[in-house]
Amino acid sequence: MPNDADLFKNSDGVKQWAIEPDIAQKLWTLSLELIGQPAA
């Protein structure tokens, strides 16, 4: 599934960041920063 696909319209498949460990870790770290939680 292209990373710019609308998930509401295309609910099958996954985005690249869901299967790439390095990208997933960066997204997780950013998510924690956005909610004010320290990265473990």
C-alpha distance matrix in Angstrom:
0.0 3.8 6.4 8.4 6.8 9.6 9.3 12.5 11.6 8.3 9.5 8.0 5.8 6.0 6.0 7.8 11.0 11.0 11.5 13.4 17.0 18.4 15.8 16.0 19.8 19.9 18.0 20.4 23.4 22.6 22.2 25.6 27.1 26.1 27.9 30.8 30.4 31.3 28.9 30.3
3.8 0.0 3.8 5.4 5.3 9.0 10.0 13.3 12.4 10.0 11.9 11.3 9.3 8.6 6.7 7.8 10.8 12.0 12.8 13.8 17.4 17.9 15.0 15.9 19.5 19.0 17.2 20.1 22.6 21.4 21.4 25.0 26.1 24.9 27.1 29.9 29.9 30.8 28.5 30.3
6.4 3.8 0.0 3.8 5.6 8.6 9.4 13.0 13.2 11.2 12.5 12.7 10.6 8.6 5.4 6.4 8.3 10.2 11.8 12.3 15.5 15.6 12.3 13.2 16.6 15.7 13.7 16.8 19.2 17.7 17.9 21.5 22.4 21.2 23.6 26.3 26.4 27.3 25.1 27.1
8.4 5.4 3.8 0.0 3.8 6.5 8.8 11.8 11.6 10.7 12.8 13.8 12.6 11.3 8.6 10.2 11.6 13.5 15.4 16.0 19.0 18.9 15.4 16.2 19.5 18.1 15.8 19.0 21.2 19.1 19.1 22.8 23.4 21.7 24.1 27.1 27.7 28.9 27.1 29.4
6.8 5.3 5.6 3.8 0.0 3.8 6.1 8.8 8.1 6.9 9.5 10.6 10.3 9.9 8.5 11.1 12.9 13.8 15.8 17.1 20.3 20.8 17.4 17.6 21.2 20.3 17.7 20.5 23.1 21.3 20.7 24.4 25.4 23.6 25.5 28.7 29.2 30.6 28.9 31.0
9.6 9.0 8.6 6.5 3.8 0.0 3.8 5.5 5.5 6.0 8.2 10.6 11.3 11.1 10.3 13.5 14.6 15.0 17.6 19.3 22.0 22.7 19.2 18.8 22.2 21.4 18.4 20.7 23.4 21.4 20.2 23.9 25.0 22.8 24.4 27.8 28.4 30.3 28.9 31.1
9.3 10.0 9.4 8.8 6.1 3.8 0.0 3.8 5.4 4.8 5.1 8.0 9.0 8.8 9.0 12.7 13.5 12.9 15.7 17.9 20.4 21.6 18.3 17.3 20.7 20.5 17.3 19.0 22.2 20.6 19.0 22.4 24.1 22.0 23.1 26.6 26.9 28.8 27.3 29.2
12.5 13.3 13.0 11.8 8.8 5.5 3.8 0.0 3.8 5.6 5.8 9.5 11.6 12.1 12.7 16.5 17.1 16.3 19.2 21.6 23.9 25.2 21.9 20.6 23.9 23.7 20.2 21.7 24.8 23.1 21.0 24.4 26.1 23.6 24.4 28.1 28.5 30.8 29.7 31.5
11.6 12.4 13.2 11.6 8.1 5.5 5.4 3.8 0.0 3.8 6.1 9.0 11.5 12.8 13.6 17.1 18.5 17.9 20.3 22.7 25.4 26.7 23.5 22.6 26.1 25.9 22.7 24.4 27.5 25.8 24.1 27.6 29.2 26.8 27.8 31.4 31.9 34.0 32.7 34.5
8.3 10.0 11.2 10.7 6.9 6.0 4.8 5.6 3.8 0.0 3.8 5.6 7.7 9.5 10.8 14.3 16.1 15.2 17.1 19.7 22.6 24.2 21.2 20.3 24.0 24.1 21.2 23.0 26.2 24.9 23.4 26.9 28.7 26.7 27.8 31.3 31.3 33.1 31.4 33.0
9.5 11.9 12.5 12.8 9.5 8.2 5.1 5.8 6.1 3.8 0.0 3.8 6.6 8.3 10.4 14.1 15.4 13.7 15.8 18.9 21.3 23.3 20.6 19.1 22.7 23.2 20.2 21.4 24.9 24.0 22.1 25.3 27.5 25.7 26.4 29.8 29.6 31.4 29.7 31.0
8.0 11.3 12.7 13.8 10.6 10.6 8.0 9.5 9.0 5.6 3.8 0.0 3.8 6.9 9.9 13.1 15.0 13.0 14.3 17.5 20.2 22.6 20.2 18.9 22.6 23.5 20.9 22.1 25.7 25.2 23.6 26.7 29.0 27.6 28.4 31.7 31.1 32.5 30.4 31.4
5.8 9.3 10.6 12.6 10.3 11.3 9.0 11.6 11.5 7.7 6.6 3.8 0.0 3.8 7.0 9.7 11.9 10.0 10.7 13.9 16.8 19.2 17.0 15.9 19.7 20.7 18.5 19.9 23.4 23.1 22.0 25.0 27.3 26.3 27.3 30.4 29.5 30.6 28.2 29.1
6.0 8.6 8.6 11.3 9.9 11.1 8.8 12.1 12.8 9.5 8.3 6.9 3.8 0.0 3.8 6.6 8.2 6.3 7.7 10.7 13.5 15.6 13.3 12.2 16.0 17.0 14.8 16.2 19.7 19.5 18.5 21.5 23.7 23.0 24.1 27.0 26.2 27.1 24.6 25.6
6.0 6.7 5.4 8.6 8.5 10.3 9.0 12.7 13.6 10.8 10.4 9.9 7.0 3.8 0.0 3.8 5.5 5.5 7.3 9.2 12.2 13.5 10.7 10.3 14.1 14.3 12.2 14.4 17.5 16.9 16.5 19.7 21.5 20.7 22.4 25.2 24.6 25.4 22.9 24.4
7.8 7.8 6.4 10.2 11.1 13.5 12.7 16.5 17.1 14.3 14.1 13.1 9.7 6.6 3.8 0.0 3.8 5.4 5.6 6.1 9.6 10.6 8.1 8.7 12.3 12.6 11.5 13.9 16.6 16.4 16.7 19.7 21.2 21.1 23.0 25.4 24.6 24.8 22.0 23.3
11.0 10.8 8.3 11.6 12.9 14.6 13.5 17.1 18.5 16.1 15.4 15.0 11.9 8.2 5.5 3.8 0.0 3.8 5.5 5.3 7.5 8.2 5.2 5.1 8.8 9.1 7.8 10.1 12.8 12.8 13.1 16.0 17.6 17.6 19.5 21.7 20.8 21.0 18.3 19.7
11.0 12.0 10.2 13.5 13.8 15.0 12.9 16.3 17.9 15.2 13.7 13.0 10.0 6.3 5.5 5.4 3.8 0.0 3.8 6.0 7.7 9.9 7.9 6.0 9.7 11.2 9.5 10.6 13.9 14.4 13.9 16.5 18.8 18.8 20.0 22.4 21.1 21.5 18.7 19.6
11.5 12.8 11.8 15.4 15.8 17.6 15.7 19.2 20.3 17.1 15.8 14.3 10.7 7.7 7.3 5.6 5.5 3.8 0.0 3.8 6.2 9.0 8.3 7.3 10.5 12.5 11.8 12.9 15.8 16.9 16.8 19.1 21.3 21.8 23.1 25.2 23.6 23.5 20.3 20.7
13.4 13.8 12.3 16.0 17.1 19.3 17.9 21.6 22.7 19.7 18.9 17.5 13.9 10.7 9.2 6.1 5.3 6.0 3.8 0.0 3.8 5.7 5.5 6.0 8.6 10.2 10.6 12.1 14.3 15.5 16.3 18.3 20.1 21.0 22.7 24.3 22.8 22.2 18.9 19.5
17.0 17.4 15.5 19.0 20.3 22.0 20.4 23.9 25.4 22.6 21.3 20.2 16.8 13.5 12.2 9.6 7.5 7.7 6.2 3.8 0.0 3.8 5.6 5.0 6.1 8.7 9.8 10.3 12.2 14.2 15.1 16.4 18.4 19.9 21.3 22.5 20.5 19.5 16.0 16.1
18.4 17.9 15.6 18.9 20.8 22.7 21.6 25.2 26.7 24.2 23.3 22.6 19.2 15.6 13.5 10.6 8.2 9.9 9.0 5.7 3.8 0.0 3.8 5.5 5.2 6.4 8.7 9.9 10.7 12.5 14.3 15.6 16.8 18.5 20.5 21.3 19.7 18.3 14.9 15.6
15.8 15.0 12.3 15.4 17.4 19.2 18.3 21.9 23.5 21.2 20.6 20.2 17.0 13.3 10.7 8.1 5.2 7.9 8.3 5.5 5.6 3.8 0.0 3.8 5.4 5.1 6.2 8.6 9.9 10.6 12.2 14.3 15.4 16.5 18.7 20.0 18.9 18.3 15.2 16.6
16.0 15.9 13.2 16.2 17.6 18.8 17.3 20.6 22.6 20.3 19.1 18.9 15.9 12.2 10.3 8.7 5.1 6.0 7.3 6.0 5.0 5.5 3.8 0.0 3.8 5.5 5.1 6.1 8.6 9.9 10.4 12.4 14.3 15.2 16.8 18.4 16.9 16.6 13.5 14.6
19.8 19.5 16.6 19.5 21.2 22.2 20.7 23.9 26.1 24.0 22.7 22.6 19.7 16.0 14.1 12.3 8.8 9.7 10.5 8.6 6.1 5.2 5.4 3.8 0.0 3.8 5.4 5.0 6.1 8.5 9.7 10.6 12.4 14.2 15.7 16.5 14.7 13.7 10.3 11.3
19.9 19.0 15.7 18.1 20.3 21.4 20.5 23.7 25.9 24.1 23.2 23.5 20.7 17.0 14.3 12.6 9.1 11.2 12.5 10.2 8.7 6.4 5.1 5.5 3.8 0.0 3.8 5.5 5.1 6.1 8.5 10.0 10.6 12.3 14.5 15.3 14.3 13.4 10.5 12.6
18.0 17.2 13.7 15.8 17.7 18.4 17.3 20.2 22.7 21.2 20.2 20.9 18.5 14.8 12.2 11.5 7.8 9.5 11.8 10.6 9.8 8.7 6.2 5.1 5.4 3.8 0.0 3.8 5.5 5.1 6.0 8.7 9.9 10.4 12.6 14.2 13.5 13.7 11.4 13.7
20.4 20.1 16.8 19.0 20.5 20.7 19.0 21.7 24.4 23.0 21.4 22.1 19.9 16.2 14.4 13.9 10.1 10.6 12.9 12.1 10.3 9.9 8.6 6.1 5.0 5.5 3.8 0.0 3.8 5.5 5.0 6.3 8.7 9.9 11.0 12.4 10.9 11.0 8.6 10.5
23.4 22.6 19.2 21.2 23.1 23.4 22.2 24.8 27.5 26.2 24.9 25.7 23.4 19.7 17.5 16.6 12.8 13.9 15.8 14.3 12.2 10.7 9.9 8.6 6.1 5.1 5.5 3.8 0.0 3.8 5.4 5.2 6.3 8.7 10.2 10.6 9.2 8.5 6.0 8.9
22.6 21.4 17.7 19.1 21.3 21.4 20.6 23.1 25.8 24.9 24.0 25.2 23.1 19.5 16.9 16.4 12.8 14.4 16.9 15.5 14.2 12.5 10.6 9.9 8.5 6.1 5.1 5.5 3.8 0.0 3.8 5.4 5.0 6.2 8.8 9.8 9.8 10.1 8.9 12.2
22.2 21.4 17.9 19.1 20.7 20.2 19.0 21.0 24.1 23.4 22.1 23.6 22.0 18.5 16.5 16.7 13.1 13.9 16.8 16.3 15.1 14.3 12.2 10.4 9.7 8.5 6.0 5.0 5.4 3.8 0.0 3.8 5.4 5.1 6.6 8.7 8.6 10.1 9.4 12.4
25.6 25.0 21.5 22.8 24.4 23.9 22.4 24.4 27.6 26.9 25.3 26.7 25.0 21.5 19.7 19.7 16.0 16.5 19.1 18.3 16.4 15.6 14.3 12.4 10.6 10.0 8.7 6.3 5.2 5.4 3.8 0.0 3.8 5.4 5.4 6.1 5.0 6.5 6.4 9.5
27.1 26.1 22.4 23.4 25.4 25.0 24.1 26.1 29.2 28.7 27.5 29.0 27.3 23.7 21.5 21.2 17.6 18.8 21.3 20.1 18.4 16.8 15.4 14.3 12.4 10.6 9.9 8.7 6.3 5.0 5.4 3.8 0.0 3.8 5.5 5.0 5.7 6.7 7.5 11.2
26.1 24.9 21.2 21.7 23.6 22.8 22.0 23.6 26.8 26.7 25.7 27.6 26.3 23.0 20.7 21.1 17.6 18.8 21.8 21.0 19.9 18.5 16.5 15.2 14.2 12.3 10.4 9.9 8.7 6.2 5.1 5.4 3.8 0.0 3.8 5.6 7.7 9.9 10.9 14.4
27.9 27.1 23.6 24.1 25.5 24.4 23.1 24.4 27.8 27.8 26.4 28.4 27.3 24.1 22.4 23.0 19.5 20.0 23.1 22.7 21.3 20.5 18.7 16.8 15.7 14.5 12.6 11.0 10.2 8.8 6.6 5.4 5.5 3.8 0.0 3.8 5.7 9.1 10.8 13.8
30.8 29.9 26.3 27.1 28.7 27.8 26.6 28.1 31.4 31.3 29.8 31.7 30.4 27.0 25.2 25.4 21.7 22.4 25.2 24.3 22.5 21.3 20.0 18.4 16.5 15.3 14.2 12.4 10.6 9.8 8.7 6.1 5.0 5.6 3.8 0.0 3.8 6.6 9.4 12.4
30.4 29.9 26.4 27.7 29.2 28.4 26.9 28.5 31.9 31.3 29.6 31.1 29.5 26.2 24.6 24.6 20.8 21.1 23.6 22.8 20.5 19.7 18.9 16.9 14.7 14.3 13.5 10.9 9.2 9.8 8.6 5.0 5.7 7.7 5.7 3.8 0.0 3.8 6.5 9.0
31.3 30.8 27.3 28.9 30.6 30.3 28.8 30.8 34.0 33.1 31.4 32.5 30.6 27.1 25.4 24.8 21.0 21.5 23.5 22.2 19.5 18.3 18.3 16.6 13.7 13.4 13.7 11.0 8.5 10.1 10.1 6.5 6.7 9.9 9.1 6.6 3.8 0.0 3.8 6.3
28.9 28.5 25.1 27.1 28.9 28.9 27.3 29.7 32.7 31.4 29.7 30.4 28.2 24.6 22.9 22.0 18.3 18.7 20.3 18.9 16.0 14.9 15.2 13.5 10.3 10.5 11.4 8.6 6.0 8.9 9.4 6.4 7.5 10.9 10.8 9.4 6.5 3.8 0.0 3.8
30.3 30.3 27.1 29.4 31.0 31.1 29.2 31.5 34.5 33.0 31.0 31.4 29.1 25.6 24.4 23.3 19.7 19.6 20.7 19.5 16.1 15.6 16.6 14.6 11.3 12.6 13.7 10.5 8.9 12.2 12.4 9.5 11.2 14.4 13.8 12.4 9.0 6.3 3.8 0.0
